[in-house]
């Protein structure tokens, strides 16, 4: 692996960070609220990836959450080796590749159960909805619990995006 593409790390003012105008990823108010809760609980430990000029490549939602929390600075990784075309492709890749990850359902259930028993943290800070969390603890029969990666996200998102009401 070449070290020609070494990145730098520094804190940058939130007000100096520039969202990518053609960012195809969206962030709902509910998701920003979840991200803000995570940052408040755990700290800002996942840096924003930016170009030298402060353009955001990855971390748009985290920056929106930082603004919501009134943070003045956030940790950033500054890339300086990508071409303009590579930057545009990376913005898409960073968001899309994460969607290909799945869940080990038994490990997830074990982790949630143990966190619940410890009782030291609000499980909603994990990003799962109350309904999803409850499904792990309220299984009344021997059916396997199905978690979010089992859902056809594409069709579910299309319904949410293209319909005004649930009936549609």
Buried (B, 14 or more C-beta within 10 A) or exposed (E): EEEEEEEEEEEBEBEEBEEBEEBEEEBEEEBBEBBBBBBBEEEBEBBBBBBEEBBBBBBBBBBBBBBBBEBEBBBBBBBEEBEEEEBBEBBEEBBEEEEEEEEEBEEBBEEBEEBEEEEEEEBBBBEBEEEBBEBBEEEEEEEEBEBEEEEEEEEEEEEEEEEEEEEE
